[in-house]
Amino acid sequence: MKKLLLLGAGGHAESCIDLLNEQNIFILRGICGKLKEKNKKILNKFSVNYTDKDLTKLSKKFKFALIGIGQIHSHQNRLRLFKKLKLLGFEIPTIKSKYSIISKHSNIGEGTVVMHGAIIGPNVKIGNNCIINSNVLIEHGSKIQDNVHVSTSATINSGVQVGAGSFIGSRSVIKQEVKIKNNTFIKMGSIIKKNL
């Protein structure tokens, strides 16, 4: 298996570890967190053993790194880390839960994480560095730009376009063919029937 470095030490990191443990491609060999998180235990098994300041030297030790920090109000931290990892030469894999249903006619970008129970239909394009959370439904022909977080149980109907850096809250429903501009924040439980 391929050694992987995880960036982040919160709840989203726990979910990413869960995904990594269910497949036989990557093995977690290091966790990068904030200085105050050093030596923190995650899931009673994994320790935070590095900080962001170690990334340059870690690029000599690890080929693969995954961003395990979440995104609600802003995508800037994830974007900053994505750019830094690319600059240092890391490969950022796409991780998909074996409990998701993903059309072979879809396209999912680098560094995107697809959580348990997600359903992604045909002719869906999802950009880089996205979070497609648990039980999300993305219907055929939808386009999700880079750095988007589609939160738990959201429904994106056919032909929807979601702009870069946006957040779609839990249990939101987006009507078919709606266009959502970049950096839009949609709160939990919203019903979106027209362009934003």
C-alpha positions in Angstrom: 0.0 0.0 0.0 1.0 3.6 -0.6 2.1 5.8 2.3 -0.2 8.8 2.8 0.0 12.0 4.9 -3.2 13.5 6.2 -3.6 17.2 6.9 -6.1 18.0 9.7 -7.0 16.7 13.1 -10.7 17.4 13.5 -14.0 15.6 12.7 -13.5 15.7 8.9 -10.0 14.1 9.4 -11.8 11.2 11.3 -14.1 10.7 8.4 -11.2 10.6 6.0 -9.4 8.1 8.1 -12.5 6.0 8.0 -12.5 6.1 4.2 -8.8 5.2 4.0 -9.2 2.2 6.3 -11.9 0.6 4.1 -9.7 0.3 1.1 -6.3 -1.2 0.3 -4.7 1.5 -1.7 -3.3 4.0 0.9 -2.0 3.5 4.4 -2.0 6.4 6.9 1.6 7.1 8.0 1.4 10.6 9.4 -1.0 13.3 10.5 -0.3 17.0 10.2 -2.1 19.4 12.6 -1.7 22.7 14.4 1.1 23.1 16.9 -1.5 22.9 19.8 -2.7 19.6 18.3 0.7 17.9 18.3 0.4 14.4 19.9 -3.4 14.5 19.9 -5.0 11.1 19.5 -7.5 10.7 16.7 -10.0 7.7 17.0 -7.9 6.5 19.9 -5.3 5.1 17.5 -3.6 7.7 15.3 -1.4 10.5 16.7 -0.8 14.0 15.2 2.9 13.9 14.7 3.6 16.8 12.4 2.6 20.5 11.8 2.3 22.5 8.6 5.9 23.7 9.2 7.1 20.2 8.5 5.5 20.0 5.0 8.7 20.8 3.0 10.7 18.0 4.6 7.7 15.7 4.5 7.5 16.1 0.7 10.7 14.1 0.6 9.2 11.3 2.7 5.6 11.2 1.3 4.4 11.1 -2.3 0.7 11.3 -1.3 -1.2 13.7 0.9 -4.9 14.3 1.6 -6.6 17.4 3.0 -8.6 16.3 6.0 -9.9 19.7 7.1 -13.6 20.6 6.6 -15.2 23.6 5.0 -18.2 25.5 6.1 -18.0 29.3 6.0 -14.9 29.5 3.8 -12.9 27.3 1.5 -9.7 29.4 1.9 -7.9 27.0 4.3 -8.5 24.0 2.0 -7.5 26.0 -1.0 -4.3 27.3 0.6 -3.3 23.8 1.6 -4.1 22.4 -1.8 -1.9 25.0 -3.5 0.9 24.4 -1.0 0.8 20.6 -1.4 0.9 21.0 -5.2 3.8 23.4 -5.0 5.8 20.9 -2.9 5.1 18.1 -5.4 2.6 16.0 -3.5 0.0 14.0 -5.3 -3.4 14.5 -3.8 -5.6 11.4 -4.5 -9.3 11.3 -5.0 -10.9 9.1 -2.2 -14.2 7.5 -2.8 -16.2 5.4 -0.2 -16.9 1.9 -1.3 -20.4 2.6 0.1 -21.0 5.3 -2.5 -22.6 4.8 -5.9 -20.7 6.6 -8.6 -21.5 6.5 -12.3 -18.6 5.3 -14.4 -19.6 8.2 -16.7 -18.9 10.8 -14.1 -15.6 12.7 -13.6 -14.2 13.5 -10.2 -11.2 15.8 -9.7 -8.0 15.6 -7.7 -8.2 15.7 -4.0 -12.0 15.3 -3.8 -13.4 13.1 -1.1 -16.7 11.2 -1.6 -18.2 10.0 1.6 -20.5 7.1 2.5 -23.8 6.8 0.8 -23.2 9.5 -1.8 -24.9 8.9 -5.2 -23.3 10.6 -8.2 -25.1 10.2 -11.6 -23.8 10.0 -15.2 -22.3 13.0 -16.9 -21.6 14.7 -13.5 -18.3 16.7 -13.3 -16.9 17.4 -9.9 -13.8 19.6 -9.6 -10.7 19.5 -7.5 -10.5 19.6 -3.7 -14.2 19.1 -3.0 -16.1 17.4 -0.2 -19.1 15.4 -1.3 -20.5 14.4 2.1 -22.5 11.5 3.4 -25.8 10.7 1.6 -25.4 13.5 -1.0 -27.3 13.0 -4.3 -25.9 14.7 -7.4 -28.1 14.0 -10.4 -27.0 13.6 -14.1 -25.4 16.5 -15.9 -24.6 18.6 -12.9 -21.3 20.5 -12.7 -19.6 21.2 -9.3 -16.6 23.5 -9.6 -13.4 23.4 -7.5 -13.3 23.8 -3.7 -17.0 23.1 -3.1 -18.4 21.4 0.0 -21.8 19.6 -0.6 -22.9 18.8 2.9 -24.8 15.8 4.3 -28.0 14.6 2.6 -28.1 17.6 0.1 -29.8 17.0 -3.2 -28.5 18.5 -6.4 -30.9 17.8 -9.2 -30.0 17.4 -12.9 -28.1 20.1 -14.8 -27.3 22.2 -11.7 -24.1 24.3 -11.9 -22.4 25.1 -8.5 -19.7 27.7 -8.6 -16.2 27.4 -7.1 -15.7 27.8 -3.4 -19.4 27.3 -2.5 -21.0 25.5 0.4 -24.3 23.7 0.1 -25.8 23.0 3.6 -27.2 19.7 4.9 -30.6 18.6 3.5 -30.6 21.5 1.0 -32.4 20.8 -2.3 -31.3 22.5 -5.5 -33.9 22.5 -8.4 -32.8 21.2 -11.8 -30.8 23.6 -14.1 -30.2 26.2 -11.4 -26.9 28.1 -11.5 -25.1 29.0 -8.3 -22.4 31.6 -8.5 -18.9 31.2 -7.0 -18.4 31.4 -3.2 -22.1 31.1 -2.4 -23.2 29.9 1.1 -26.4 28.0 1.2 -27.7 27.3 4.7 -28.9 24.0 6.0 -32.3 22.9 4.7 -32.6 25.5 2.0 -34.8 24.9 -1.1 -33.2 26.7 -4.1 -35.5 27.1 -7.1 -33.8 29.9 -9.0 -30.3 31.1 -9.9 -28.1 32.6 -7.2 
